[in-house]
Amino acid sequence: MGVTPITVTVLGSTGSIGRSTVDLLLANPERFRVLALIGNRNAALLAEQARALGAVHAVCADPAMYGELSEALAGTGIAVACGRQAVLDAARLGADWTMAAITGVAGLAPTLAAAEAGRTVALANKEALVSAGEVMLRAVADAGATLLPVDSEHNAIFQSLAGSPRGALEKIVLTASGGPFRTATREEMAAATPEAALRHPTWTMGAKITIDSATLFNKGLEVIEAARLFSLAPDEIEVMVHPQSVVHGLVYFTDGSVLAQMGAPDMRIPIAHALAWPERLATNSPRLDLAAAAKLEFLPPDEIRFPALRLAREALRAGGGAPTMLNAANEIAVDAFLHRRIGFLDIAAVVESVLERLGPRAASTLDEVLALDAEARDCAGRFAAARAA
Amino acid sequence: MTPAPWSDLRLRIASAAIMTPLGLAAIWAGGAVWLVVLAFLGGIVAYEWIRLSHGATSAATGVGYVLLACVSLALLRLAPTGFGDVLFLMLVVWAGDIGAYLTGRQLGGPRLAPAISPGKTWSGAAGGLAFSILAGLAVAAGFGNPRPFHAGLIGAALALVAQAGDLLESGLKRWSGAKDSGGLIPGHGGLLDRVDGLLAAAPAGLVIRLLAGQGGYLWA
């Protein structure tokens, strides 16, 4: 087509979002040129991706994988590096478009580095906006970077906004599948095993996020994320349980119109949207079959059985470091649940205890965020141990 | 020329205790921080060189030499391998300086190049080389180095280039009749005296990095 290809860097290319991104890049070699692929420990997959895409750089965060990676890429001319600084330097190379899909707090600094380069950042790392929201938004504004949401719900809201002015917006609705315990009683939830909680009805994802879907913490974190991304107040963001996962998000406008984005539950769709924006990219994702979907249900969430939403809204209202603490405490509590040290209902209880114990805190620089994150993790570990005893 | 007493080692260590963490922090930070630090220090070193020079030709040669080193260090650091590569280069050169000083002082022995630099001995050169190789191996190991022999070899090559650069600067000082190249860092003479080895080793490091086949770190 004679169009200059867009340079792309993928932070976290061997993870679930990263692999979907690589699929789309492989299918569209004429539109994209891959500058750097960044992984953590999966050197074999990283090397395979780098070869297939003809990447300029391949970087693994874990130095222990350097030998394997450099051996697998010997003779290809692909530059290999390892370590945390190498990840930051690769993020700073200035690709036109960067997928920020390193999960957890480990993704914060590389995501910030990509934003500081001032180009387009497709954001799949929730922590960047939940845990370090103020820092992230300031970096984006200072560098004049563009932030595109990749989370299916936020991407749905972004698409449904359709470029309308902020004043025309009344409220947004984030949908939640409701997870495996949507219809369970509190007693059943108290006795739930990790295996039962990991059986997500519609999406296939990593363990942490699947548990977050079961507790609705995932939706709580998404409420905070939406507030940051779209500059919304907590009461302008509604959550609806929608077991079919067909409608990913809705926007209510002041004239009474409601726009929604729908599609099959396939992460390649929002990733493709972010990759091509403001254009569109063809994908071979499964197409939504309206006749097969037949019936769409929307139910208000039960905040008694699922306290996560209430806790997230409280953290959002409290502001400062509260979302940082919420996210950190939740990660530790989920880990304790996955290792059978605490029960399913203890997850929210641990998070609430941490928020109460640590009280209002500030977190306006990355260092403050990281320090508060560590403190909240430590505190959550102690509460989880107390519950396990 | 009598060797300086041991007491100046204390001043050297005190200066190093401040300069080393600052230098390492700048290498760690990379990006714009590294470029600003390089430009600042490069400016000072170039100024010191000009002061030692006789005439425009030698001044211009010196400034070109410093510029080449700064550009090499900038290019090396801006690549994703940069933190490892520059750390390797710096520690190989610094360890060589320290090793040469300590072993030369302890062992003494025949002079390396009495006409150029009366303080340098063969034992110091050998000790510096050994320290450099060890430092190179240590840095490479920190980055999951799969080929230690290769890393040691490249550490040795850079150490020899650094020692040659050191002699070159000594020769320049001798020729211009100066004792120290400046007085910025206490106990360290001029900044040029501190970085003379690095000035020569940096372009060599860049060449090795490029010839090593874009395949990774300069020692790999």
Interface residues (C-beta under 8 A of the other chain):
Chain A: A36 H57 V59 D62 P63 A64 M65 Y66 G67 S70 E71 L73 A74 G75 G77 I78 A79 V80 A81 C82 G83 Q85 A86 V87 L88 D89 A90 R92 L93
Chain B: W28 G30 G31 L78 A79 P80 T81 G82 F83 G84 G142 F143 G144 N145 P146 G213 Q214 G215 G216 Y217 A220
